[in-house]
């Protein structure tokens, strides 16, 4: 009996050392809702939709302590199409994130398929979290949500100041500039304040056209409500020249939250295809991990513009949409 206890104690000691040196976390989200889309050219549709508020996913992330303040890090995250049992992001095995890197006093350097700083800045302040019918990405053009073949550097936070840079290799033989992504952000996060400036350049496959993105986001938490504002400009060497502006608010009370936003897209080309989006939503937390949600959004298109209301994972078919569903985190 004593030998058994000794063996268990030794095993427990080794397990404690191993867990202190490295750790792996498994996590995920399952989000399903019913969406009613209206105002489309092909008529209205009601569908059981996956990932309405947040994309359903299964992920693995971990760190290993290498000593002297240096850590190895990785994250693999697959998008789950919970309505069909398949994969999201076009069927990619780890389409949401797939990267490995090092972290230390210098910051974090990582390589792989990683989030675009334009997207993460907008997601931080959008009352709808770039999901539900009120997603800001309906009228904010941010390019790719994620950057393939990317090298990212995140500087250590200093007095609330944050900075990061990303470089996406175009991998076109004979032309290193083609299909290349170069971007970065400078932010400030302290207490109730979140603010960020982002700039990015994306070249097309032949390096004959470059799209430039400029974005500023800000939010302030007044405790009784959080106010959010955002501005984005998209311009390329061809036909795109437009601004987007967002004003939104989130009002929490008890287990509930009410969200609302107004977004204006101003097309500065001769076509003048402007659009406006009005959105209202509500969430109710059943627990720390599970919540119910509902949202409604309407886009008013001008001069032949054809913007549609989408959610976190699927493209919409109409200029109006209503969602109701449930999200569980694990």
N, C-alpha and C positions, 0 to 999 in steps of 0.2 A: 504494500500500500504506500509506504514511504517512498519507494523507488518510483512508483507511478506518479506521485505528487512531484517528485524532483524532476522527472522527465517533463511533465506538464509545465513546471515553472521555467525550466530551461527553454522549452519550445516557446513559451509565452514571452520570455526575454528576447529571443531571436526575432520573434514576430514583431515585437515592439520596435526593435532596432530597424528592421526592414521597413516598417510602416513610417518610421521617422525619416528614412532616407528616400523613400519613393512612395507615391500614392497614385492610384487610378480611381476615377469616379465615373460611374455610369449614370446617365440622366436622360430625360426625354420629356416630350409633350405629346399628348393625343388631343386633338381639337377637331370637333365635328359640329357642323351647323346646317341649318336649312336656309337657303338663299333664294329670294325671289327677285329676278332681274326683269326690268320693264323698259320700254322705249327703244328696243333694238330694231334693226331693219328687218330681222326675221321673226319678230314677235316676242312675247314674254316667255319666260321659262322659270320653272321652279326646280331646284336641284338640291340633293344632299351633297354638301360641299365639305371638303377636307381643309383644315388649316385656315379657318376664316379669320380668327383673331391672331393666332400665331401658327406658323407652319408646324405640322406634326413632325416629330423627329426622334431619333435615337442617337445618343452621342457618348463618346468616351474621351476623357481628358485626363492628363496626368503630368506629374513632375518627378524628377529625380534629383536629389541633392548631390552635386558633384564636388562640394567642398569649396572653401574660400569664397562663399557667397554666390557661387555659380550654380545654376539649375538648368537641366534639360527639360523642355516642355513639349507637349504635343496635344493635338485635338483632332478627332475624327468624328464627323457628324453627318448622318444620312437623313435625307428628307423622306418621310413616310407618307404615302398616299393612303390615308386610313380608310377612305371610302371604297377603295378597290384592293387594298393590300399590296400595292406596288410601290415604286419609288417615285419621288418628286424630282425636280430639277432635271427633267428629260431622261430619267432613268439612271442617272449617275449613282454609283455605289455610295460615295460620300460627297454628294453634291452640295451640301450646305457648307461644310468646312473640311479641310484636310491639310494640316500643316505641322511642322516640327521646328523647334527653335531653341535658343539659349536666352536665359535671363540672368542679369547680374546688376552690379552697380551702374553699369553703362546704359541699362534699359533692357529692352527685349528685341531680339532679331529673329524673325521667323520666315519660313519659306513654304510655299504651297498655294492652295486655293483659299483665299482669305477675303474678308469683308472689305468692301470699298469704303473709305473714310467718308465719302459723300453720303452713302446710305446710313452709316452708323450715326452721323451727326443729325440727320433728319429724323431717324428713328428715336433718338434720345428725347426730342422735344415734341413730336407729333402726339396730340392727345389720344389718337387711335393706335399709336405704336406701329404705324405703317401696316395696319391690318384692319379688319372689318370693312364695312362699306365706306367709311370715312377716310380711308388711307390717303395720306398726302401724296403718295406716288402716283395717284390717278392724274395729277396735274403737274407735279414736280418731275422733271426729266433728269435722272441721275446717272444715266448710262447703265452699266452692269452693276447688279447688287454685289457681286463678288468678282474678284480679279484672279484669273488663272495664272499660273506660272509666275507668281508674284513674290517679291522680296519686300518685307515690311520691317520698319524700325519704329519702335515706340520708346520715346525718351522717358526717363524717370520723372515722376511728378515733382514739381518744385513750387511750393507755396500755392498750390491750386492750379498752376500753369501746366498744361499738357501739350504734347507735340508728337506727331507721327508723320512718317513718309512712306510711300508705297511706290514700287517700280514693277510693272508687269512686262515681262519679256515677250516681245511679239513673236519671236522664233521664226522669222521669215528669212530663209537663206538669201544672202546677198544684200539684205536691206534691214539693218537692225532697228531702224526707226518705224518700220511698218508694223501696224497692229500693237504698238507699244502704248503702255499706260504710265503716266508720271503724275503723282499727286502728293498732297500733304495737307495737314491741318494744324492749326494752333488754337488751343482752347483754354478756358478757365472754368474750373468747377470747385466751388467752395460754399458749403452750407446750402442756402436756397437757390444759388445762382448756377446756371449751366450756360455756357456760351462757347461758340466755336466758329472759326473761319476756315473754309476749305477751298482749295483750288486744284483742278485736275485737267490734264490734257490727254486725249485718246486719239491716236492716229488710226486711220482705216487700214485695210489689208495691203494697200499699195502705197501708203504714205502720200496720197494725193489729196487727202482731206483730213483736217484735224478738228476735233470737237473740243471746245474749251468750256469747263464748268466752273462757276464761282458761286459759293454758297455761304450764307451767314445765318446762324441759328442762335436763339436765346430763349431761356425760360427762367421764371422766378416763382418759387413756391411761397405763397403767402400764408400757408397752413390751411386756411379756409378754402383756398383755390390756388391752382397753378396756371399762370398765364404763359403762353408760348407764342413766339413770333419767328417767322423764317422768311428768308429771301433767297432765291436761286436764279442765276442767269446761265443760259445755254446758248452758245454761238459757235458755228463752224464756218468753214471756208466756202460752203455751198449755199444751202437754203434755210438753215435754222438760225433764228435770232429771236429769242423769247425770254421773258422774265416770269417768275412765279413768286407769289407772296402768300403767306399763311398767317392767320391769327386764330389762336385756339385757346380753350380753357378746359381744365379738369377740376371738378368740384367733388371731393370725397365727403361722405357722411356715413358713419358707421361702417357697415360692410359694403356699402354702395358707392358708386362713382358715376357721375354724369359727365360726358364729354361732348364738346361742340367745337366746330371749326368752320372757317370760311377761307377758301383759297381762290385766288385770282390768277389766271394765266394770261399774260399779255403778249400776243404775237406781234413782233415788230417788223415782219416781212410785209410785202405788198398784199398778200392774201388776207392778213389781219384776222386770222382764225383764233379769236379769243375764247375763253371759257371761264366759268365760275362754278365752284362746288360748295354746296351747303350740306353739313353733316351733323347728325345728333346721335349719341350713343349712350348706353347704360350697361354697367357691369355690377354683378352681385357676387360677393365672395362667400361660398358655402363653407370654405375652410382656407387654410394657407395655400393649399395646392389646387383647389378646384373652384372655378367660378362659372357663372352663367353670364351670357352677354346678348345684347341686341343693339342694332344700329340701323340707321336709314341715311341715305345720301342721294343727292340729286345734282346732276351737272347740267348747266345751261350752256349749250354750244352756240357760237356765233359764226356767221359767214361760212357755213359748211364744215366747221370743225367736227371731229368725230371721236371725242374723248368719251370713254366709258367708265362706269363704276366697277372697280375690281376689289378683291380682298387680298389677304396675305399671300395666297399661293396660286390663285387662278385668275385668268383674264375674264373680264365681264363682257356682256353682250348688249347692254343697254345703258341709257343715261340716268337711270334710277335703279336703286337696289335696296333690299331690306334683308337683314340677317337676324337669326336667332340661333343660339347654340350653347355648347358647353366646352370648356377647356380644362384639362387635367395635367398637372406637372408631376413628374416623379424623378 
